[in-house]
Amino acid sequence: MLKNLWYVVAASSDLRDALLPVTVLGHRFVAFRDEAGRAHLLSDICVHRGASLSAGQRMHGEVQCPYHGWRYRGDGRCAHIPAQPDARIPARARVDSYPVVERHGWVWALLGDLPDGGRPPLPELGWADDPAVRVIHGTFEWAANWERIVENGLDFAHAPFVHGTSFGAPDRPEIDAFDVTAEDDWSAHARLTMRRPVRKGLLKRRETGEHVDVVTQTGFHLSGPCATLELTLGNGWRIFIASAHVPVDALHTRTYWMMGRTFLRSPLLDARFRKRNLRIFAEDHAVLRRIRPECVPEGWQSEVSVKSDALQIAFRQRVRALERRGWLAAAANGANGADGANGSGEARRSVNVIACPARHEVQTWALDAALTPRDERPKTPLFSP
């Protein structure tokens, strides 16, 4: 898992008057809105006695701890200590606060300490705000690793077998040659024409033996991290899908997805399209939750890759480059997990948090920042098709 990237931490519509607990990268956070309606994200731990802030309540646009009532502002600083209302608030009475941007119906947070100007960009999803595109949103929970899920979304070759009754063509599994196009250091895509079977019947399950051409463009952006899909049918109809696959921890992922369509834009049809998209996720999940090893292997030698895997390999190369840069995210109690390397439980006496940008300016903190685990991956180059 990687720090210093933008992650979708909530749907805008889910962040209202109440506090919202969020778990990303194995760390716990609390999201909330201040009195002006601006979204904020704080580390979910009171520096007084360690209570979970998300179990408290929103008070005057601040987060009130459920234990002793300490209140924290959006910048993470303690603003009120009820037991000593007239005393000076200690400088160390602050929690980490992370940069937040609200866009395309999602709340994005930069989970890291990168200063403004050196942060990754957000993906360009202009269609999500286009009034000519009908957009629906949803979520999906996976018992699978985030890298495996992103790679699945970049994989042209699995559709005939995993989605053979949805949109794949089992009688035409061949993948034409394609090129991977990299727009910048954070994203890439590939484009080809696929053959979709024509089906009849009430549920569109019965094949007719006919096919239609669908221009398919799939890609990734490391912010989100997003897998994107654009489909253009022969009659000009277009479908857009963006899926932000957010690592809850190494083996659990929450996906925030949105789908846009330029046709059949009546809200009365939203449920039909939502059901179809969730069905496709469920078909993928049936495979991904049984994959071994659960996480992407250290190098390319333990898996056999071919040219049709080019986009997934490009994604792996980008992720490994960021790991070598030192962007691996440590677990909340250190790289060895909650019980420590020897299982003694010593790690339960402390908790680490992901450092926020304010740590470059403020030196007094009660909680230690999680140290980046040393990257011990073999330095052999990845397969390049």
Phi, psi and omega in degrees: 000151189240137170265180178066019175244159173280131177237144173282118184254349179189155166281139182305323182290341180272346182258099185238243184273335184270162172288148182236113176288140183223135173238122179219139179058026181078003179251150181257138181226168173230128177254145179198170176246140176279186185293338178272359179088003179285138181277145178222158176223125180238157169297138189270062177204125177284132183282358178282297179223024169079013181292157177281117181295327182293345176275357179271218181214160176276125184226116180055039178074016178235167179263121179258123179295138182285350187270303182233008173080009176301140182245138182241136178277177180297335178275003177092351182279141176289132183250344185202133174238102187303324182292336180222067188295337183258355182277156177292134180282127181303145180297331181279359181277073179206153177239164181290134178238136190247146177301139183229137173230136178251119184205143176059029179081009179236152173259116181257138177230139176272105182269083181172185186248018180297134178287159177301135183103338179246016185266153176297156176280166170272155179292149176278111180232053185302330180299334182293341180247010181276121181296344178276359181243126176276121186244134173237153182238159176191180177226162176210138181254131182242142166262066185201161182284143185297322179294319177300321183289316178299314180300323177301321179290345180261003191261107177291326194283346184275343187303316181297337187257318180277326185242033184298335179259001180255298180213348181287159180247094182300334181274000176218074182276356183294142178248120178292159178298143178213161178250147174266125180252124179257117179285323183201194182285353189247350187211162176199161177209167175222153186222133175204170178257124180249159180256118179258132180290144175271131182235156178240179178096166183300320181261007179056044180256339187271120183284146179258349185089353178264159179226157173234149178279136177231116176285119188242125174236121178236151183197182179222156169222132186290343171278131183127302337292138190255138163254131184241151180217132174233128180240131177239115181278166184299332180272007178092352176298144182230145175235136177238137176223130172236128181236113177269108185265098190265120180287111172292312169208192187297332187239010177223137185224139174248127180255124168261121184233153171219144182234132176242147179220144180263007185223163179044057191273009178295134176301338181294341180263359183301318183299324179295314180290324178296316180299320180295317181294318179294326178296320179295318175301317181296323177296319176294318183297325179301329178273312189292330181286351179250003183292143174226140348297156184299325180257160179299134182300163182298315181229181184277347186294332185275357173228148180262115181253151179231179187298328180290354177265013189301321183290320176297320180295321177299321177295314179301319181297320179295316181297315181295326178296321178289326175298316179293336177287348181099022183263012173297135180267126178281157177292164186300328179248031181101169187293343184266004176093181189293334184259003181078171185294327185258007178071017184282343182086004180299328181294343179288350178274356181214163176219140178251154179233162174284126182296140177256167182302331182297342180291345174285338184252331183247130184260347185260108180224142178281327183255143178279147174281141178295129179281141177293124178297143180296133181280109181253019179293145176298142184270019176292141182293149176287158176299135176235106184293000000 
